[in-house]
Amino acid sequence: MRLICLENKKHDSGVLLKMLLLMLLLISGCKSVKLENSQRLMNHPEFPKAAMEAPEFTREVLKTINKLEYELERPE
């Protein structure tokens, strides 16, 4: 009889641990991050120089960054 009680306690603690881990995963998975790398690059002191020297390249870089960030941020 005593052995059965010990086994039940082990089972209960295992279930509790699994439930806590599941809750932590669910809570952490709900957080979203807003990426702002294009703005960060445009705030760089050398950005105006890059835009003047290579305007098309700079434009394409910013568009590509925005597109990739959108893919990461959008809900599935």
C-alpha positions in Angstrom: 0.0 0.0 0.0 2.8 2.4 0.9 4.5 1.7 -2.5 1.4 2.7 -4.4 1.2 6.0 -2.5 4.9 6.8 -3.4 4.2 6.0 -7.0 1.2 8.3 -7.1 3.2 11.1 -5.6 5.9 10.7 -8.3 3.2 10.6 -11.0 1.6 13.8 -9.6 4.8 15.7 -9.4 5.7 14.7 -13.0 2.3 15.9 -14.3 2.7 19.1 -12.3 6.1 19.7 -13.8 4.8 19.1 -17.3 1.9 21.5 -16.8 4.3 24.2 -15.5 6.6 23.8 -18.5 3.7 23.9 -20.9 2.4 27.1 -19.3 5.8 28.7 -19.5 6.1 27.8 -23.2 2.6 29.2 -23.9 3.3 32.4 -22.0 6.6 33.1 -23.7 5.3 32.2 -27.1 2.7 35.0 -27.0 5.2 37.9 -26.9 5.9 39.6 -30.1 8.8 41.9 -31.0 8.6 44.9 -33.2 11.7 45.0 -35.4 13.0 48.5 -36.4 16.3 47.8 -38.2 15.5 50.1 -41.1 14.9 53.0 -38.8 18.1 52.1 -36.8 20.1 52.2 -40.0 18.6 55.5 -41.1 19.5 57.0 -37.8 23.1 56.1 -38.3 25.4 59.1 -38.8 26.7 57.8 -42.1 23.3 57.1 -43.6 23.0 60.4 -45.5 26.4 59.8 -47.1 25.4 56.2 -48.1 22.1 57.5 -49.5 23.9 60.1 -51.6 26.6 57.9 -52.9 24.4 54.8 -53.7 20.7 55.8 -53.5 19.3 52.8 -55.4 21.4 50.3 -53.4 20.3 52.0 -50.1 16.7 52.0 -51.2 16.8 48.3 -52.1 18.5 47.4 -48.8 15.8 49.2 -46.8 13.0 47.6 -48.8 14.6 44.2 -48.3 15.0 44.7 -44.6 11.4 45.9 -44.3 10.1 42.9 -46.3 12.0 40.4 -44.2 11.0 42.0 -40.9 7.3 41.9 -42.0 7.7 38.2 -42.7 9.0 37.7 -39.1 6.5 39.9 -37.4 3.3 38.9 -39.2 0.9 36.5 -37.4 0.8 33.1 -38.9 
